[in-house]
């Protein structure tokens, strides 16, 4: 990753947190003092390096891990805002990235019953829950949306 | 990568598919904090595969399932 792309990546994450949502390529062009095509080309290189995930058809950010650019089953309240995590791992990751306590709301994929977890001092308040990862680590990026 | 109410719920959800790996939610939180805590730092640099593997190893997430591809 070259320094220009690293700067764009860091600006993109900072803007995501400021806005509480994924910035658009046009917004990032302004923030990074580039034109939109340059910002989008930079995002595409970051996508290729797994530094974020784009919807290649629209150019919108799908994932700036651990944050999701789209609605998911993992809602996280942290730092005075609601966010979406890409998965259970990322839901905790939002608290970690923000260095905040938080609250995660989701549901059991088997029975549909709601699951609510408070994260305080990096610890969940319900130790009975289990995390299941279906895809082996070597294949996580084969299809990151499925993973 | 989902949270479940119990191992029985995982088995039912798998519906005969080969299981992956299951860890307690407390371990997941520990993993997430180690993995993501620097993500918003202005000094962030891409993690190497070795550094990510070291996080997994340190948390006892070892074996073929948790083996990352080398970069």
Backbone of each chain as ProteinMPNN parsed JSONL, in Angstrom:
{"seq_chain_A": "XXXXXXXXXXXXXXXXXXXXXXXXXXXXXXXXXXXXXXXXXXXXXXXXXXXXXXXXXXXXXXXXXXXXXXXXXXXXXXXXXXXXXXXXXXXXXXXXXXXXXXXXXXXXXXXXXXXXXXXXXXXXXXXXXXXXXXXXXXXXXXXXXXX", "coords_chain_A": {"N_chain_A": [[0.852, -1.194, 0.0], [0.716, 2.113, -1.011], [1.823, 5.415, 0.114], [-0.029, 7.428, -0.536], [-2.402, 5.983, -0.884], [-2.641, 4.922, 1.648], [-3.072, 7.239, 3.109], [-5.528, 8.006, 2.008], [-7.072, 5.85, 2.821], [-6.974, 6.136, 5.649], [-8.185, 8.643, 5.932], [-10.686, 7.99, 4.94], [-11.684, 6.177, 6.85], [-11.691, 7.906, 9.08], [-13.573, 9.77, 8.24], [-15.804, 8.14, 8.014], [-16.357, 7.613, 10.683], [-16.854, 10.19, 11.613], [-19.168, 10.852, 10.186], [-20.873, 8.786, 10.828], [-21.618, 6.9, 9.061], [-20.924, 5.265, 5.89], [-18.763, 7.181, 3.876], [-19.33, 8.812, 0.697], [-17.824, 8.433, -2.564], [-17.637, 10.927, -3.735], [-17.74, 12.61, -1.518], [-15.374, 11.86, -0.295], [-13.564, 12.665, -2.186], [-13.601, 15.432, -1.894], [-12.732, 15.62, 0.792], [-10.19, 14.543, 0.593], [-8.964, 16.121, -1.216], [-8.93, 15.45, -3.951], [-9.947, 14.459, -7.278], [-13.158, 12.921, -7.997], [-12.86, 10.567, -9.49], [-10.218, 9.872, -8.983], [-10.333, 9.379, -6.244], [-12.054, 7.207, -6.22], [-10.574, 5.364, -7.716], [-8.471, 4.984, -5.958], [-9.831, 3.81, -3.809], [-10.532, 1.454, -5.09], [-8.063, 0.205, -5.342], [-7.507, -0.13, -2.632], [-9.551, -1.868, -1.991], [-8.687, -4.106, -3.444], [-6.545, -4.78, -1.91], [-7.69, -5.627, 0.375], [-8.251, -3.704, 2.287], [-10.535, -2.284, 2.517], [-13.97, -2.879, 1.564], [-15.587, -2.744, -1.47], [-18.674, -2.157, -3.192], [-18.469, -3.101, -6.278], [-20.004, -2.506, -8.441], [-21.337, -0.145, -7.892], [-19.537, 1.489, -6.637], [-19.75, 2.14, -4.015], [-18.961, 1.983, -0.484], [-18.996, -1.111, 1.021], [-17.978, -2.462, 3.218], [-16.01, -1.191, 5.778], [-14.092, -2.506, 7.51], [-14.062, -2.792, 11.031], [-16.6, -1.771, 10.527], [-19.79, -1.684, 8.932], [-21.009, -0.682, 5.784], [-23.567, -1.006, 5.056], [-26.885, -1.989, 6.131], [-27.079, -4.495, 8.63], [-27.459, -7.608, 10.479], [-26.257, -7.068, 12.832], [-26.335, -4.742, 15.113], [-24.841, -2.0, 16.674], [-24.397, -0.039, 19.486], [-22.409, 2.567, 20.284], [-20.144, 5.022, 21.463], [-22.018, 7.066, 21.363], [-23.549, 6.668, 19.104], [-25.385, 4.693, 16.712], [-24.289, 1.819, 14.983], [-23.538, -0.423, 12.268], [-22.265, -3.691, 12.345], [-20.245, -5.997, 10.435], [-20.409, -8.636, 11.105], [-20.538, -10.906, 13.929], [-18.003, -10.85, 15.081], [-17.006, -8.407, 14.102], [-18.85, -6.708, 15.266], [-18.132, -6.602, 17.987], [-15.692, -5.588, 17.377], [-16.198, -2.962, 16.622], [-16.661, -1.627, 19.044], [-14.087, -1.99, 19.984], [-12.483, -0.612, 18.084], [-13.413, 1.983, 18.383], [-12.736, 2.385, 20.946], [-14.564, 2.242, 23.043], [-17.16, 1.512, 25.418], [-20.051, -0.532, 24.824], [-23.129, -1.587, 23.206], [-24.546, -4.431, 21.879], [-26.821, -5.567, 19.523], [-28.543, -8.277, 18.259], [-29.643, -11.357, 16.756], [-30.292, -14.827, 17.403], [-29.216, -16.935, 14.852], [-30.359, -19.399, 14.527], [-32.792, -19.747, 16.109], [-33.946, -17.28, 16.104], [-34.382, -15.714, 18.293], [-33.954, -12.712, 20.147], [-30.785, -11.256, 20.889], [-28.99, -9.529, 23.203], [-26.246, -7.689, 24.161], [-24.164, -6.218, 26.508], [-21.119, -4.476, 26.371], [-18.555, -4.052, 28.41], [-15.664, -2.574, 29.592], [-14.25, -4.116, 27.809], [-15.428, -6.613, 28.058], [-18.04, -8.954, 27.47], [-21.391, -8.991, 28.789], [-22.819, -11.295, 28.971], [-21.903, -14.383, 29.31], [-22.699, -16.766, 28.306], [-23.114, -17.097, 25.632], [-22.252, -18.305, 22.324], [-19.812, -18.174, 19.741], [-19.752, -18.86, 16.35], [-17.737, -19.737, 13.685], [-17.88, -20.361, 10.409], [-16.305, -20.606, 8.118], [-13.015, -21.555, 7.257], [-9.945, -19.869, 8.235], [-8.114, -19.564, 6.137], [-9.732, -19.189, 3.972], [-11.25, -16.927, 4.303], [-11.248, -14.526, 2.805], [-12.052, -15.365, 0.331], [-14.72, -15.076, -0.227], [-15.777, -12.556, 1.146], [-18.116, -11.373, 1.992], [-19.889, -13.519, 2.386], [-18.41, -14.904, 4.325]], "CA_chain_A": [[0.0, 0.0, 0.0], [1.563, 3.301, -1.042], [1.479, 6.425, 1.122], [-1.259, 8.116, -0.944], [-3.543, 5.118, -0.595], [-2.745, 4.832, 3.106], [-3.708, 8.484, 3.55], [-6.941, 7.926, 1.617], [-7.704, 4.86, 3.709], [-7.144, 6.7, 6.987], [-9.208, 9.69, 5.816], [-11.985, 7.333, 4.736], [-12.128, 5.683, 8.158], [-12.004, 9.057, 9.935], [-14.829, 10.367, 7.748], [-16.857, 7.188, 8.359], [-16.7, 7.806, 12.099], [-17.456, 11.526, 11.753], [-20.511, 10.864, 9.598], [-21.708, 7.699, 11.329], [-21.985, 6.079, 7.89], [-19.862, 5.252, 4.882], [-18.742, 8.342, 2.983], [-19.377, 8.537, -0.738], [-16.583, 8.783, -3.272], [-17.64, 12.381, -3.936], [-17.368, 13.22, -0.228], [-13.958, 11.612, -0.046], [-12.79, 13.494, -3.109], [-13.474, 16.749, -1.247], [-11.918, 15.49, 2.009], [-8.807, 14.183, 0.251], [-8.498, 17.072, -2.225], [-8.699, 14.74, -5.217], [-11.241, 14.394, -7.954], [-13.904, 11.715, -7.619], [-12.285, 9.389, -10.161], [-8.991, 9.502, -8.257], [-10.736, 8.78, -4.96], [-12.618, 5.885, -6.509], [-9.466, 4.48, -8.121], [-7.767, 4.645, -4.719], [-10.664, 2.823, -3.092], [-10.453, 0.148, -5.777], [-6.782, -0.419, -4.951], [-7.657, -0.56, -1.23], [-10.404, -3.07, -2.06], [-7.848, -5.228, -3.904], [-5.624, -5.12, -0.808], [-8.519, -6.012, 1.53], [-8.263, -2.641, 3.295], [-11.967, -2.025, 2.62], [-14.705, -3.681, 0.579], [-16.472, -1.92, -2.284], [-19.602, -2.686, -4.183], [-17.775, -2.676, -7.494], [-20.984, -2.014, -9.414], [-21.775, 1.215, -7.56], [-18.448, 2.267, -6.053], [-20.035, 2.441, -2.613], [-18.287, 1.137, 0.504], [-19.816, -2.132, 1.68], [-17.345, -2.717, 4.513], [-14.741, -0.616, 6.234], [-14.083, -3.398, 8.682], [-15.215, -3.612, 11.368], [-17.864, -1.095, 10.255], [-20.482, -2.028, 7.7], [-21.636, 0.423, 5.078], [-24.969, -1.365, 4.798], [-27.569, -2.543, 7.303], [-26.835, -5.916, 8.874], [-28.127, -8.136, 11.676], [-25.454, -6.72, 14.023], [-26.401, -3.314, 15.442], [-23.943, -1.689, 17.79], [-24.455, 1.323, 20.021], [-21.12, 2.888, 20.907], [-19.698, 6.38, 21.164], [-23.143, 7.963, 21.125], [-24.18, 6.422, 17.804], [-25.641, 3.308, 16.289], [-23.497, 1.392, 13.835], [-23.73, -1.816, 11.86], [-21.068, -4.515, 12.173], [-20.405, -6.972, 9.348], [-20.628, -9.951, 11.696], [-20.4, -10.834, 15.385], [-16.616, -10.43, 15.368], [-16.897, -6.982, 13.835], [-19.678, -5.964, 16.225], [-17.219, -6.33, 19.096], [-14.608, -4.781, 16.832], [-16.581, -1.544, 16.612], [-16.324, -1.141, 20.4], [-12.623, -1.981, 20.093], [-11.924, 0.442, 17.243], [-13.789, 3.281, 18.956], [-12.279, 2.388, 22.351], [-15.762, 2.599, 23.786], [-18.083, 0.464, 25.817], [-21.122, -0.527, 23.836], [-24.25, -2.501, 23.314], [-24.737, -5.135, 20.614], [-28.144, -6.172, 19.364], [-28.655, -9.167, 17.116], [-30.545, -12.458, 17.062], [-29.727, -16.148, 17.143], [-29.599, -17.341, 13.495], [-31.137, -20.636, 14.579], [-34.161, -19.632, 16.634], [-34.469, -15.934, 15.881], [-34.566, -14.978, 19.546], [-33.045, -11.571, 20.211], [-29.592, -11.319, 21.74], [-28.506, -8.187, 23.545], [-25.012, -7.819, 24.939], [-23.423, -5.01, 26.881], [-19.667, -4.669, 26.379], [-17.982, -3.106, 29.378], [-14.246, -2.869, 29.867], [-13.89, -5.144, 26.812], [-16.032, -7.9, 28.387], [-19.491, -9.075, 27.288], [-22.054, -9.243, 30.075], [-23.49, -12.602, 28.926], [-20.831, -15.316, 28.923], [-23.265, -18.047, 27.867], [-23.252, -17.128, 24.175], [-21.171, -18.931, 21.571], [-19.508, -17.637, 18.416], [-19.395, -19.907, 15.4], [-17.116, -19.291, 12.436], [-18.079, -21.502, 9.514], [-15.297, -20.669, 7.05], [-11.637, -21.541, 7.763], [-9.232, -18.602, 8.058], [-7.44, -19.516, 4.83], [-10.693, -18.872, 2.905], [-12.103, -15.806, 4.694], [-11.36, -13.488, 1.774], [-12.566, -15.905, -0.937], [-16.021, -14.405, -0.37], [-15.81, -11.921, 2.475], [-19.506, -11.094, 2.383], [-20.397, -14.767, 2.941], [-17.67, -15.161, 5.565]], "C_chain_A": [[0.888, 1.246, 0.0], [1.026, 4.376, -0.087], [0.197, 7.174, 0.76], [-2.488, 7.28, -0.61], [-3.733, 4.953, 0.91], [-3.431, 6.08, 3.662], [-5.201, 8.468, 3.219], [-7.698, 6.956, 2.523], [-7.962, 5.468, 5.09], [-8.177, 7.817, 6.984], [-10.596, 9.087, 5.681], [-12.535, 6.826, 6.07], [-12.507, 6.851, 9.087], [-13.339, 9.671, 9.537], [-16.012, 9.461, 8.099], [-17.312, 7.435, 9.793], [-17.334, 9.178, 12.317], [-18.913, 11.517, 11.305], [-21.454, 9.855, 10.264], [-22.224, 6.813, 10.21], [-20.82, 6.115, 6.906], [-19.905, 6.534, 4.058], [-18.882, 7.907, 1.527], [-18.035, 8.909, -1.357], [-16.506, 10.29, -3.493], [-17.247, 13.098, -2.642], [-15.882, 13.035, 0.06], [-13.07, 12.418, -0.984], [-12.565, 14.872, -2.499], [-12.522, 16.656, -0.062], [-10.445, 15.272, 1.685], [-8.209, 15.104, -0.811], [-8.055, 16.355, -3.5], [-9.983, 14.852, -6.019], [-11.871, 13.029, -7.668], [-13.29, 10.459, -8.232], [-11.017, 8.91, -9.458], [-9.33, 8.823, -6.927], [-11.252, 7.36, -5.188], [-11.523, 4.9, -6.925], [-8.659, 4.055, -6.894], [-8.534, 3.62, -3.918], [-10.573, 1.449, -3.754], [-9.138, -0.561, -5.461], [-6.869, -0.914, -3.498], [-8.534, -1.805, -1.143], [-9.554, -4.288, -2.453], [-6.899, -5.694, -2.806], [-6.372, -5.484, 0.475], [-8.499, -4.965, 2.639], [-9.662, -2.068, 3.472], [-12.642, -2.858, 1.533], [-15.691, -2.769, -0.134], [-17.537, -2.764, -2.952], [-19.062, -2.198, -5.523], [-18.737, -2.165, -8.56], [-21.333, -0.556, -9.164], [-20.633, 2.101, -7.077], [-18.697, 2.659, -4.613], [-19.262, 1.495, -1.691], [-19.297, 0.176, 1.117], [-19.294, -2.394, 3.086], [-16.108, -1.843, 4.656], [-14.532, -1.287, 7.583], [-13.443, -2.711, 9.881], [-16.575, -2.983, 11.057], [-18.469, -1.609, 8.944], [-21.082, -0.775, 7.084], [-23.099, 0.18, 4.784], [-25.562, -1.976, 6.066], [-27.307, -4.043, 7.405], [-27.614, -6.344, 10.119], [-27.387, -7.76, 12.952], [-25.448, -5.21, 14.224], [-25.578, -3.08, 16.705], [-24.155, -0.236, 18.204], [-23.139, 1.573, 20.75], [-20.735, 4.306, 20.523], [-20.832, 7.31, 20.8], [-23.855, 7.77, 19.802], [-24.539, 4.957, 17.676], [-24.86, 3.022, 15.025], [-23.993, 0.007, 13.412], [-22.366, -2.498, 11.758], [-21.319, -5.54, 11.081], [-20.755, -8.362, 9.85], [-20.448, -9.801, 13.206], [-19.008, -10.347, 15.777], [-16.493, -8.917, 15.196], [-17.751, -6.152, 14.788], [-18.849, -5.629, 17.469], [-16.078, -5.422, 18.635], [-14.935, -3.306, 16.776], [-16.304, -0.933, 17.988], [-14.807, -1.012, 20.534], [-12.03, -0.812, 19.309], [-12.212, 1.831, 17.822], [-13.238, 3.459, 20.367], [-13.414, 2.861, 23.26], [-16.433, 1.341, 24.318], [-19.245, 0.493, 24.836], [-22.205, -1.539, 24.13], [-24.472, -3.112, 21.934], [-26.118, -5.755, 20.606], [-28.142, -7.029, 18.109], [-29.689, -10.234, 17.461], [-29.85, -13.772, 16.735], [-30.16, -16.594, 15.743], [-30.418, -18.623, 13.456], [-32.583, -20.365, 14.957], [-34.766, -18.25, 16.453], [-34.662, -15.125, 17.151], [-33.521, -13.859, 19.646], [-31.912, -11.831, 21.196], [-29.132, -9.881, 21.955], [-27.331, -8.331, 24.494], [-24.483, -6.436, 25.267], [-21.941, -5.357, 26.914], [-19.078, -3.597, 27.291], [-16.559, -3.539, 29.699], [-13.781, -4.077, 29.049], [-14.525, -6.512, 27.085], [-17.538, -7.89, 28.09], [-20.161, -9.442, 28.611], [-22.831, -10.568, 30.085], [-22.477, -13.621, 28.399], [-21.378, -16.625, 28.368], [-23.29, -18.189, 26.346], [-22.028, -17.764, 23.52], [-21.049, -18.265, 20.205], [-19.13, -18.799, 17.517], [-18.904, -19.281, 14.109], [-17.142, -20.483, 11.481], [-16.903, -21.711, 8.56], [-13.888, -20.648, 7.653], [-10.901, -20.256, 7.391], [-8.593, -18.472, 6.677], [-8.396, -19.077, 3.717], [-11.571, -17.671, 3.237], [-12.312, -14.811, 3.561], [-11.777, -14.049, 0.419], [-13.904, -15.25, -1.261], [-16.303, -13.766, 0.985], [-17.241, -11.615, 2.915], [-20.133, -12.347, 2.98], [-19.727, -15.071, 4.273], [-18.282, -14.377, 6.708]], "O_chain_A": [[1.714, 1.422, 0.896], [-0.078, 4.257, 0.445], [-0.584, 7.521, 1.646], [-3.489, 7.798, -0.116], [-4.863, 4.856, 1.389], [-4.261, 5.993, 4.567], [-6.033, 8.861, 4.036], [-8.827, 7.224, 2.933], [-9.057, 5.324, 5.635], [-8.962, 7.935, 7.925], [-11.565, 9.604, 6.236], [-13.71, 7.024, 6.379], [-13.517, 6.791, 9.789], [-14.138, 10.048, 10.394], [-17.091, 9.947, 8.44], [-18.509, 7.462, 10.078], [-18.254, 9.311, 13.124], [-19.779, 12.099, 11.958], [-22.672, 10.039, 10.268], [-23.175, 6.055, 10.404], [-19.869, 6.882, 7.062], [-20.972, 6.933, 3.592], [-18.585, 6.764, 1.179], [-17.223, 9.607, -0.75], [-15.42, 10.867, -3.443], [-16.505, 14.079, -2.675], [-15.219, 13.929, 0.586], [-11.959, 12.805, -0.621], [-11.464, 15.417, -2.579], [-11.624, 17.484, 0.092], [-9.563, 15.748, 2.401], [-7.08, 14.894, -1.255], [-6.982, 16.608, -4.047], [-11.004, 15.294, -5.493], [-11.216, 12.114, -7.169], [-13.208, 9.417, -7.582], [-10.768, 7.71, -9.35], [-8.707, 7.835, -6.538], [-10.925, 6.437, -4.441], [-11.548, 3.735, -6.527], [-8.218, 2.909, -6.799], [-7.953, 2.664, -3.403], [-10.542, 0.42, -3.08], [-9.104, -1.784, -5.329], [-6.365, -1.99, -3.175], [-8.29, -2.688, -0.321], [-9.687, -5.362, -1.866], [-6.497, -6.857, -2.774], [-5.762, -5.632, 1.534], [-8.706, -5.297, 3.806], [-9.94, -1.426, 4.485], [-11.975, -3.462, 0.693], [-16.519, -2.11, 0.495], [-17.325, -3.942, -3.242], [-19.186, -1.02, -5.858], [-18.323, -1.463, -9.483], [-21.596, 0.191, -10.106], [-20.744, 3.327, -7.104], [-17.93, 3.436, -4.044], [-18.95, 0.363, -2.06], [-20.319, 0.592, 1.662], [-20.072, -2.532, 4.03], [-15.271, -1.774, 3.757], [-14.768, -0.703, 8.641], [-12.378, -2.108, 9.748], [-17.606, -3.61, 11.302], [-17.758, -1.922, 7.989], [-21.603, 0.087, 7.792], [-23.795, 1.077, 4.309], [-24.837, -2.421, 6.955], [-27.314, -4.762, 6.406], [-28.331, -5.549, 10.727], [-27.84, -8.096, 14.046], [-24.669, -4.489, 13.6], [-25.62, -3.858, 17.658], [-24.1, 0.675, 17.378], [-22.803, 0.878, 21.709], [-20.971, 4.739, 19.395], [-20.646, 8.242, 20.017], [-24.673, 8.601, 19.409], [-24.063, 4.105, 18.427], [-24.774, 3.852, 14.121], [-24.767, -0.636, 14.121], [-21.433, -1.957, 11.164], [-22.463, -5.914, 10.824], [-21.326, -9.17, 9.118], [-20.23, -8.695, 13.702], [-18.856, -9.534, 16.689], [-15.937, -8.233, 16.056], [-17.406, -5.009, 15.087], [-18.869, -4.493, 17.943], [-15.569, -4.602, 19.398], [-14.034, -2.473, 16.873], [-15.765, 0.17, 18.075], [-14.304, -0.053, 21.12], [-11.166, -0.099, 19.821], [-11.374, 2.73, 17.762], [-13.271, 4.559, 20.918], [-13.249, 3.738, 24.108], [-16.297, 0.255, 23.753], [-19.398, 1.461, 24.091], [-22.197, -2.236, 25.144], [-24.573, -2.394, 20.939], [-26.529, -6.393, 21.575], [-27.782, -6.563, 17.028], [-30.514, -10.038, 18.354], [-28.944, -13.825, 15.903], [-31.359, -16.631, 15.465], [-31.094, -18.902, 12.465], [-33.499, -20.713, 14.211], [-35.971, -18.071, 16.63], [-35.067, -13.964, 17.087], [-32.36, -14.042, 19.279], [-32.074, -12.532, 22.195], [-28.917, -9.129, 21.005], [-27.421, -9.019, 25.511], [-24.372, -5.582, 24.387], [-21.554, -6.409, 27.424], [-19.101, -2.405, 26.982], [-16.29, -4.695, 30.026], [-13.031, -4.929, 29.527], [-14.19, -7.481, 26.406], [-18.229, -6.927, 28.421], [-19.568, -10.12, 29.449], [-23.433, -10.921, 31.099], [-22.23, -13.705, 27.196], [-20.603, -17.506, 27.996], [-23.47, -19.293, 25.832], [-20.929, -17.763, 24.075], [-22.038, -17.852, 19.6], [-18.291, -19.625, 17.875], [-19.557, -18.419, 13.521], [-16.492, -21.498, 11.732], [-16.547, -22.844, 8.236], [-13.601, -19.79, 8.489], [-11.191, -19.634, 6.369], [-8.543, -17.377, 6.118], [-7.956, -18.647, 2.651], [-12.544, -17.413, 2.529], [-13.419, -14.306, 3.37], [-11.853, -13.298, -0.554], [-14.186, -14.915, -2.411], [-16.968, -14.344, 1.844], [-17.527, -11.605, 4.112], [-20.842, -12.256, 3.983], [-20.392, -15.45, 5.237], [-17.801, -14.458, 7.839]]}, "seq_chain_B": "XXXXXXXXXXXXXXXXXXXXXXXXXXXXXXXXXXXXXXXXXXXXXXXXXXXXXXXXXXXXXXXXXXXXXXX", "coords_chain_B": {"N_chain_B": [[-20.107, -15.709, 10.492], [-21.288, -15.817, 13.389], [-23.343, -15.218, 16.342], [-24.623, -17.426, 18.761], [-27.182, -18.958, 20.806], [-26.581, -21.319, 22.103], [-24.67, -24.444, 21.973], [-26.393, -26.378, 20.961], [-28.096, -24.878, 19.389], [-26.324, -24.079, 17.425], [-25.716, -26.542, 16.181], [-28.225, -27.246, 15.159], [-28.643, -25.139, 13.381], [-26.582, -25.584, 11.588], [-27.46, -27.786, 10.21], [-26.498, -30.261, 9.207], [-24.33, -29.447, 7.722], [-20.732, -29.233, 7.479], [-19.197, -28.435, 10.521], [-17.61, -25.35, 11.565], [-15.532, -23.497, 13.516], [-16.025, -23.085, 16.995], [-16.213, -20.73, 19.562], [-16.159, -19.354, 22.912], [-18.085, -16.414, 23.744], [-16.736, -14.579, 25.263], [-14.083, -15.028, 24.569], [-14.245, -14.297, 21.905], [-14.662, -11.525, 22.165], [-12.245, -10.775, 23.229], [-10.567, -11.455, 21.12], [-11.569, -9.722, 19.119], [-10.963, -7.219, 20.179], [-8.164, -7.298, 20.211], [-7.697, -7.513, 17.499], [-8.883, -5.352, 16.172], [-8.33, -2.951, 17.488], [-6.567, -0.932, 16.718], [-7.603, 0.215, 14.517], [-8.609, 2.769, 13.88], [-6.562, 4.427, 14.318], [-4.461, 7.174, 13.516], [-1.947, 6.414, 12.886], [-2.153, 3.967, 11.783], [-1.178, 0.992, 10.166], [-1.146, -1.456, 7.555], [-1.879, -4.702, 8.766], [0.392, -7.371, 8.905], [0.282, -10.74, 7.622], [1.621, -12.379, 9.356], [1.549, -10.933, 11.771], [-1.169, -10.886, 12.297], [-1.602, -13.621, 12.51], [-0.16, -14.08, 14.796], [-1.749, -12.883, 16.721], [-3.968, -14.606, 16.729], [-2.698, -16.968, 17.524], [-1.758, -16.266, 20.063], [-4.092, -16.144, 21.463], [-4.783, -18.714, 21.611], [-6.003, -19.763, 19.415], [-5.459, -21.941, 17.38], [-4.15, -24.379, 15.002], [-5.246, -25.995, 11.918], [-7.669, -24.794, 11.095], [-7.538, -22.142, 11.909], [-5.459, -21.099, 10.505], [-4.037, -18.606, 8.709], [-3.826, -17.477, 5.263], [-0.599, -17.056, 3.812], [0.834, -13.801, 3.219]], "CA_chain_B": [[-19.541, -15.426, 11.807], [-22.509, -15.458, 14.112], [-23.525, -15.554, 17.751], [-25.717, -18.373, 18.997], [-27.566, -19.073, 22.211], [-25.946, -22.502, 22.691], [-24.167, -25.404, 21.003], [-27.536, -27.023, 20.296], [-28.575, -23.968, 18.337], [-25.357, -24.145, 16.315], [-25.899, -27.813, 15.482], [-29.476, -27.191, 14.399], [-28.444, -24.176, 12.295], [-25.695, -26.186, 10.585], [-28.315, -28.669, 9.395], [-25.721, -31.274, 8.519], [-23.09, -28.92, 7.124], [-19.539, -29.432, 8.298], [-19.017, -27.29, 11.418], [-16.349, -24.612, 11.55], [-14.96, -23.408, 14.86], [-16.88, -22.433, 17.977], [-15.484, -20.222, 20.727], [-17.022, -18.577, 23.811], [-18.197, -15.001, 23.374], [-15.679, -13.846, 25.962], [-12.883, -15.154, 23.716], [-14.492, -13.476, 20.722], [-14.445, -10.124, 22.508], [-10.797, -10.625, 23.375], [-10.036, -11.486, 19.759], [-11.973, -8.509, 18.402], [-10.219, -6.077, 20.694], [-6.779, -7.401, 19.747], [-7.648, -7.438, 16.03], [-9.422, -4.104, 15.615], [-8.168, -1.786, 18.363], [-5.762, 0.133, 16.094], [-8.17, 0.461, 13.181], [-8.86, 4.188, 13.651], [-5.368, 5.204, 14.653], [-3.84, 7.836, 12.353], [-0.68, 5.734, 12.597], [-2.464, 2.595, 11.369], [-0.512, 0.377, 9.017], [-1.739, -2.779, 7.314], [-1.322, -5.821, 9.524], [0.926, -8.476, 8.107], [-0.313, -12.045, 7.949], [2.31, -12.898, 10.551], [1.076, -10.257, 12.985], [-2.529, -11.381, 12.561], [-1.493, -15.007, 12.996], [0.333, -14.021, 16.179], [-2.912, -12.599, 17.578], [-4.733, -15.855, 16.861], [-1.9, -17.919, 18.307], [-1.696, -15.818, 21.464], [-5.393, -16.428, 22.084], [-5.003, -20.162, 21.6], [-6.767, -20.139, 18.222], [-4.415, -22.589, 16.602], [-4.608, -25.498, 14.182], [-5.473, -25.687, 10.504], [-8.82, -23.917, 10.87], [-7.188, -20.744, 12.194], [-4.227, -20.784, 9.78], [-4.264, -17.607, 7.664], [-2.941, -17.606, 4.109], [0.542, -16.141, 3.911], [0.596, -12.66, 2.326]], "C_chain_B": [[-20.652, -14.891, 12.691], [-22.451, -15.834, 15.584], [-24.755, -16.442, 17.902], [-25.977, -18.492, 20.491], [-26.914, -20.291, 22.878], [-25.406, -23.39, 21.57], [-25.285, -26.136, 20.273], [-28.064, -26.161, 19.163], [-27.624, -23.997, 17.138], [-25.578, -25.421, 15.503], [-27.153, -27.795, 14.616], [-29.326, -26.277, 13.187], [-27.567, -24.772, 11.189], [-26.451, -27.135, 9.664], [-27.492, -29.649, 8.564], [-24.479, -30.773, 7.835], [-21.91, -29.198, 8.059], [-19.358, -28.223, 9.213], [-17.673, -26.616, 11.198], [-15.737, -24.655, 12.934], [-15.911, -22.634, 15.761], [-16.022, -21.983, 19.156], [-16.458, -19.457, 21.618], [-17.007, -17.092, 23.439], [-17.136, -14.162, 24.084], [-14.376, -13.881, 25.151], [-13.034, -14.316, 22.453], [-14.217, -12.002, 21.014], [-12.944, -9.842, 22.637], [-10.138, -10.566, 21.991], [-10.334, -10.18, 19.027], [-11.176, -7.302, 18.885], [-8.753, -6.128, 20.237], [-6.673, -7.108, 18.253], [-7.932, -6.035, 15.515], [-9.021, -2.849, 16.378], [-7.388, -0.644, 17.717], [-6.39, 0.684, 14.823], [-8.398, 1.942, 12.871], [-7.651, 5.056, 13.999], [-4.838, 5.896, 13.406], [-2.498, 7.211, 11.98], [-0.903, 4.297, 12.128], [-1.635, 2.185, 10.143], [-1.145, -0.98, 8.786], [-1.07, -3.842, 8.172], [-0.72, -6.823, 8.546], [0.195, -9.761, 8.493], [0.326, -12.609, 9.214], [1.787, -12.239, 11.821], [-0.345, -10.698, 13.314], [-2.49, -12.814, 13.095], [-1.026, -15.03, 14.452], [-0.802, -13.717, 17.155], [-3.709, -13.88, 17.806], [-3.986, -16.845, 17.761], [-1.923, -17.56, 19.79], [-2.995, -16.144, 22.2], [-5.726, -17.913, 22.053], [-5.829, -20.633, 20.415], [-5.771, -20.699, 17.207], [-4.996, -23.776, 15.822], [-4.956, -25.037, 12.791], [-6.607, -24.687, 10.29], [-8.432, -22.445, 10.977], [-5.904, -20.326, 11.47], [-4.539, -19.852, 8.621], [-3.4, -17.904, 6.449], [-1.765, -16.652, 4.283], [0.361, -15.038, 2.882], [1.649, -12.607, 1.229]], "O_chain_B": [[-20.92, -13.69, 12.737], [-21.631, -16.647, 16.012], [-25.782, -16.231, 17.257], [-25.125, -18.176, 21.322], [-26.717, -20.293, 24.093], [-25.64, -23.138, 20.388], [-25.143, -26.477, 19.099], [-28.434, -26.668, 18.105], [-28.057, -23.946, 15.987], [-25.62, -25.378, 14.274], [-27.143, -28.272, 13.481], [-29.815, -26.589, 12.101], [-27.778, -24.504, 10.006], [-26.12, -27.27, 8.486], [-27.749, -29.844, 7.376], [-23.647, -31.571, 7.404], [-22.079, -29.373, 9.266], [-19.365, -27.09, 8.732], [-16.724, -27.229, 10.709], [-15.455, -25.73, 13.462], [-16.524, -21.653, 15.341], [-15.213, -22.748, 19.68], [-17.477, -18.962, 21.135], [-16.028, -16.589, 22.887], [-16.692, -13.144, 23.553], [-13.662, -12.882, 25.064], [-12.075, -13.7, 21.986], [-13.607, -11.31, 20.199], [-12.453, -8.8, 22.204], [-9.268, -9.734, 21.737], [-9.452, -9.602, 18.39], [-10.764, -6.462, 18.084], [-8.174, -5.091, 19.911], [-5.689, -6.528, 17.795], [-7.314, -5.576, 14.555], [-9.359, -1.752, 15.934], [-7.536, 0.506, 18.132], [-5.795, 1.513, 14.133], [-8.381, 2.328, 11.703], [-7.731, 6.284, 13.97], [-4.768, 5.278, 12.344], [-1.975, 7.449, 10.892], [0.035, 3.502, 12.079], [-1.438, 2.97, 9.215], [-1.636, -1.599, 9.731], [0.155, -3.878, 8.29], [-1.282, -7.078, 7.481], [-0.426, -9.848, 9.553], [-0.343, -13.236, 10.036], [1.602, -12.909, 12.837], [-0.686, -10.865, 14.485], [-3.238, -13.174, 14.004], [-1.44, -15.884, 15.237], [-0.82, -14.226, 18.275], [-4.079, -14.199, 18.936], [-4.575, -17.473, 18.64], [-2.085, -18.423, 20.654], [-2.993, -16.388, 23.407], [-6.827, -18.317, 22.429], [-6.305, -21.768, 20.401], [-5.316, -20.0, 16.302], [-6.168, -24.123, 15.965], [-4.965, -23.84, 12.506], [-6.524, -23.831, 9.409], [-8.934, -21.606, 10.229], [-5.325, -19.291, 11.801], [-5.215, -20.238, 7.668], [-2.343, -18.52, 6.585], [-1.92, -15.564, 4.838], [-0.188, -15.272, 1.806], [1.614, -11.716, 0.381]]}, "name": "protein", "num_of_chains": 2, "seq": "XXXXXXXXXXXXXXXXXXXXXXXXXXXXXXXXXXXXXXXXXXXXXXXXXXXXXXXXXXXXXXXXXXXXXXXXXXXXXXXXXXXXXXXXXXXXXXXXXXXXXXXXXXXXXXXXXXXXXXXXXXXXXXXXXXXXXXXXXXXXXXXXXXXXXXXXXXXXXXXXXXXXXXXXXXXXXXXXXXXXXXXXXXXXXXXXXXXXXXXXXXXXXXXXXXXXXXXXXX"}
